[in-house]
Structures are given as structure tokens and as C-alpha cells.
Amino acid sequence: MNALSVSDLSITFSGASKAFTAVRGVGFEVASGETFGLIGPSGCGKTTVLRAIAGLNIHWQGSISVFDEPLKSGRKISGSLRDNIQMVFQDPYSSLHPRHTIARILGEPLSLRGAKDVETQVRTALDQVGLPAVTSRRYPHQLSGGQRQRVAIARALLLRPKLLLLDEPTSALDVSVQAGILNLLNDLKAAHGMTFMLVSHDPGVVGHMCDRAAVMGGGVITEIMDRAGLSKAS
């Protein structure tokens, strides 16, 4: 079974003077358990595709199916599928509420779903991403960039998603921190049996993480590379 199927996806934004089509006729399939990449320069449409799959942009044309369940254009993702699709953003600081403790940031999604032993689950999630329990009492500004990204990953994992969407997860981090985050993601993927979709402009990151990748330019896919092709490109 494919984890993700995208066919003839097009996304147009309406501007003040004219409409702009950011994505045109994009299609690909991602097998369950695979790490699939979207690579290309800034502005090529990578993140726009990812946001449609995540349900953050509901205005699109074409078809998107996640684990054989079709998403519906114009409607938010709901039910179990909402939990099964989680996203880690490029800038961890902007995605974490600055006035909430890490315990509240991680615990709220669980509490809203009526989970029991929220504190225990938060401690377990922090441990899985290599952060001590004391982190739960801190605020985002009290953490380093790498620690904040680990918190963002922990938050995404708390709902035990089957599909994790990664939007340039290390580009805002120092080079010395990037490798640790990428290796952590690979370890967590193996431990939880997830499927990853990774957006990046960095061939080295894609080569390190992905089984296959689609190359994007000008809103279209120009090439799909296999493992051997990615090794050469990186």
C-alpha cells in the first residue's frame, strides 16, 4: 500500500492584479515506510506541495490520497487522518508558542484528545528525542535552536503519526547540529515504522535521508531520482 499518492496537483494563488500558479500538474507516489524527498531551489513549489498534503492549504486541484484515504479540496483534514499526518516546520521557534512551557506545548494536543498520563507521555517523548525531563519546565526562548527542533519533533511524534512531513527541518540550524537531528529522525523512523516526506534545497541532506526524491523547478517535477541517483547528486 502506498502511504501517499499525489496526481495532477496544481495550486494557484490569487494576487492583487493576477493569479499565480505555484504548482502545476505534480504527481508522485510514496511507498509505506519510504523516505521520499522533494528537492529544488527556493520558490520552486516544494513547500507549497507539502502544505497541501498537511492540510494547511486546502485550495488545490488534482488528487491527494494518504493511506488510500482521499483528501478533499476545500475541506480541512479531520478524524484519525488528522493525527496520522504531522509536520515539522523549518523554523522551530516560530512553530512553538513563546509564552507556553514545553510541558504545555507538548501536553495540550494530548489533553484535547482526552489522553491519560499526559505528563508521563511528555517525559517519554522528550526522552525519545534526547532531551532531559527538566526541559518540560522551560520556555522556547530558553532552549537552543537544536533543542527547539527536537521539541518540535517530539510534538509531532506524540500523536503517533504514520506520515511525517519535514519542511527543511535542519536549514535553520548550525551545521554542527544538523547531523544530530537528521540521525535522530532516521532512528525515530526505524523505531516507529513511519513514512517520511522531506523537503530540502540541500542535495546532501536528501542524499543522506531519502530512498527517492523528486526534483522540482518552476512548479513542476523535472525528474525523479532513485537511491543511486541521489548518491551521485550528493
Buried (B, 14 or more C-beta within 10 A) or exposed (E): EBBBBBEEBBBBEEEEEEEEEBBBBBBBBBBBBBBBBBBBEEBBBBBBBBBBBBBBBBEBBBBBBBBEEEBEBEEEBEEEBEBBBBBBBBBBBEBBEEEBBBBBBBBBBBEEEEBEEBEEBBBBBBEBBBBEEEBBEBBBEEBEBBBBBBBBBBBBBBBEBBBBBBBBBBBBBEEEBBEBBBEBBBEBBEEEEBBBBBBBBBBEBBBBBBBBBBBBBEBBBEEBBEEEBBEEBB
